[in-house]
């Protein structure tokens, strides 16, 4: 094994609370010589903020280790569009602007300039008027891109709040159109990470808490995967033929020298 791709929310932490054993597991994987990358569907925070949050919990992280669904959306659109109407937060705005896409926020007054694409991510200030602006731009011919379709987002004390997928579903209902999805379960970002570090499918593990995104993305990318029960998924699914562990420490036995 060479590359370990770790989900964040629900896998290493919930809100501001780290998952038990996360720090020790990541430190041990690095000690064994694995390349660690963090892949999150959360589009709200830029990589440097996510890395700082991990380090504050004692989990080793550098900004260049973090890839977000916002970055995936930006890479998909780079060189293809000029102006985006964005229903999202700072992480998505920064990712788009970093590749030269002009951003207009759906939550702010309209500029009147032509919109080439509507990009929807998690947005905790979303309003009805913002949804109506996204609807109008798409019906007028703009492309429709979603950072991800996660309906829920895990936070502290076992609670869930609406995720980006809740807003994406509203825009789908309002337009009758399906978006192009940048994040998991699409394999795009996993494949990007494997190519970036030179890892094969056989040398890669994906660890996450969602069957429909993390584990499905691994399946589509052809990598190995481990489902942890610290986030959205609390029980091993009936008939699951993949590896399941109570928490992130479950990756250690399967990546030990004896398991190779």
C-alpha angles and dihedrals in degrees: 000000000000112000129047114191111197128195115220116206109064093003105062099009145359111221105311095339119094119225114249111269096009096120094046093046095052092045091051093048090052090047088055090055101254122149109239123207128174117218118186135176088208106111098180101087130050119236095260091056092048091048091049091051091052093048091050086059091050093255113134112244143151125194091245089059091062124085121179135193086245089062089048091054090049093050090049091054100038111128093000104082137031107201131028131195103216130201097187147077139271097292092058094043093051093047093052094044090049090065095045101264115143111230130215115182117229089214092061132067115288118260095206092234120132116272118217099182140011113218118194125193136145110314122176092190096053117143137187090254090053091052089049091053091052090048093050095049093050093047087050089058107273119143117253119225127173124198088214143326100236103145093197139034123209119231137167125316094024093293129142130210129188114285132205090278091067090061092040089054090053092053091047090052092048096048106027088229131119120224131230104250121219102185136055134344084041108086094221098104095041089052090048091054094047091051092046094057098030097245125151125222089257090054095051134087124189117201123192148135101237123078094195096052116016099034094036090051090053090050092051091047091048096237132131117265144196124202115210124200099218100094135029093341113064102168134040106260117247111261094011108159095188131087116281129186135178091241145345092291087076089079092067100071094046093050097044118118089252091059096054 
